[in-house]
Amino acid sequence: MDGYAARIRDNSFEAVLTVQFVYLPFDLVNYLADFLRVGWKRFTLATLLGSLPGIVSFVLLGSSVSMNMSTGTMGLDPWAILVSVAVFAGSIAASTYFKMRDDKEENDGSQTEA
């Protein structure tokens, strides 16, 4: 556990950004960041940037539904749904990329030490 905590403290911006990309509950991320003593400036910037894909994705998904109350019809905008899914998938892909890069750097570092 100490190894993970040290990695999060050393790369706090990237760690918080990555967990925001995978839509973890904000309370969990907040408590973990405080417990690990992540600096508030890095935490705030990573949270703002990491939350944007989720906000855009969910707002687009919601805006894709249109209802006409006078006729009682409902419609869907396929482009808004497509962009929403693309943003969602892009944030998951970015999180996976950061995780794989961190794992590769950790493996490279442990091989040179041995």
N, C-alpha and C positions, 0 to 999 in steps of 0.2 A: 504493500500500500504506500510505503514511503517513496518508492520510485515514481508512482503515478502522481502523488502529491507534488513531488519536486518538479516533474515535467509540467504539471499544470501551473505551478508558480513561475517556472522559467519561461513558459510560453502562454501566459495567461490570456493575452488577447486572442490568439488562435484557438485556444481551448474553449473559451466562452463562445467565440464565433461559431465553432464547429457544433457545439451542443445546441446553439440557437437554430442552426440550419436543420437539425433533425427534430425540431418542434418539441423538445422536452418541456415539461411544465416550468413556467417561470419561477415558481416558488422553490422548486428543487434546485434549479441553477443558482438562484440567489443565495440560498442557504449554503450550498456547496462552495460558492465563490467566497462568501464571508468566512466560512470555516477554514478555507485554505489561504485566507488573507490575500486575495487577489486585489490589486490596486483599483481604486474606484474609477480612475480615468480610463484605464484599459477596459475595465468591465463595462462602463457606460458606452464607450465607443463600439465595442464588440456587440453589445446588446442592441444598440441602434441599428448597426449594419446587419447583424444576424437576424433581426426581426423583420426586416423589410421584405424578404422573399415570402415569408408566411403571410404578412399583411396583404401584400399584392395578390398572392395566390387566392386567399380566402375572399378578398373583396371582389376580385374578378369572377370567382365562382358564384358569389351572391348576385352580382350584377348581370350574370348570364340569364337569370330567370326574370321574365317579364310577365306581368299579369294585367289584363284589361278587365277592370271591375264591371264596366257597363255591359260587356258581352260575356263575361265569365270565362274567357279563354286565357290560356297560359302558353307562353312560348319560351324557347331556349335559344340562346345565341351560341352556336357551336364554336365560333372563333374565341369568344371569351372563355369558354370551357377549355379549349385547346391550349390557350396561353396560360391559363391557370394551372393546368396539369404540367405544362412545360416548365413553368417557374418552380412548381413543387418538385418535380423530378430533378431540375437543375440544382436546387438547394441540397437535395439528398446526395446527388453526384459530387457536389463540392465538399460536403462533409466526408464522404467516402474517400475522396482524393486526399484531403488533409490527414485523415486517419492512416491511410496507406503510406503517405509520405513520412509521417511521424514514426510509424512502425519500421519503415525502411531505415530511417536515420538511427533509430534505436538499435536495430540489428547490425548496422554498419559500425556503430560505436562499440557494441559489445564484442564484435569480431576483432577489432583492432586492439582492444584491451587484452584479449586472451593470449 
